[in-house]
Amino acid sequence: MARYFDVVVVGAGPIGGYLSRRLNEHGHSVLLLEEHDEIGRPFQCAGLVNPTHGTLSGAIADEHLLPSLSKITNAGPDNLTGIQCGFETGSTRLIEKYADRKLAPYSPDEWHWVVKEGVKTLNENYWIPAFTLIMGLDNDEQPEDGWETIRLISELEREQPEAMFTATPLTFVPIGLLEKSEFYDMGQDNDPTQLGVMYKTWQHNFKYGIQKFMTKTGKHGTAGKLKGAAFNGLARSLGGVPLGAMERYARRKGKEHERVIAKIKAEYW
């Protein structure tokens, strides 16, 4: 008989056990897994609760889970938690075709709502999603898919102007169920709209990330404050360089690429 749990914790060391107990105290069902036959051997003396990856649907499916985790990790205005989330694409067509399981328990036609509500919920609990996008997903990405991604990011900016998130495009790598597909060469094969996605994501990261919420990081202790000030100063000074490089690249490529950049500046800036 199948059993379902709110949370699965992998590793029954000190932190795994502590996290499992605290989640259970907050009313969540927990499955704690351990690779060794005996818990506590070999001896583990330390550990850290450090969330790294998550899904947007998971962040909103259980309204109590994120608040519970935030209490355990002491997340707050001065202790923001960064987490990598797979945005993948704004295209509902591609999400339905390749990543519908990411949305469970929601449906592909709810993807835009899931993204917006997920960002809102994560931010309310002091979590900042670092989104990754897949460029050339299974070599099936069409121009309209790219524009749908650009529009979704722009809608997030307009509807949630104080939202905290970053977006980084990555090239498609054939793994898992798509391991027999071809690699996608983002440097050689991108069409004008894919350049537009890269341009829009970096514009967002510079305007909203570097110039707004990233200044809130790196403030723990004197050394942390100095490092944070140095990093943020450098990022704010040089953050616009990639935008200029992409604009020059578009001019070299031709009118279609230039029109995409111009449209983003006019409609999605």
Secondary structure, DSSP 8 states (H G I E B T S, - for coil): -----SEEEE--SHHHHHHHHHHHHTT--EEEE-SSSSTT-S----------EE-HHHHHHSTTHHHHHHHHTT-BTTB-EEEEEEEE-S-HHHHHHH-GGGGTTS-GGGHHHHHHHHHHHHHHTTEEEEEEEEETGGG---HHHHHHHHHHHHHHHHH-TT---EEEEEE----GGGTTS----HHHH--HHHHHHHHHHHHHIIIIIITTGGGGSS-SHHHHHHHHHHHHHHHHHHTTHHHHHHHHHHHHH-HHHHHHHHHHHHH--
